[in-house]
């Protein structure tokens, strides 16, 4: 975003059970940037909104290191609880041999 650009995030709730996906509003986009995004969307046969959503989802994914750390934290919790799990790879191999 260029200097002075603003983004806002808004959550809506239809009922206690249902939460509507949030909207993000970005203001003061440089005209050239917007034109490039529109061209990119067109070349990918998507609307501008679909293209922006795709870009955000791609770039907001957790990196492999944070994912690995999260999995290791979960494994440590299971190990600390005394629970043990079999090797699923060997279980699958045995199941396939049947």
Buried (B, 14 or more C-beta within 10 A) or exposed (E): EEEEEEEEEEEEEEEEEEEEEEEEEEEEEEEEEEEEBEEBBEEEEBEEEEBBBBEEEEEEEEEEEEEEEEEEEEEEEEEEEEEEEEEEEEEEEEEEEE
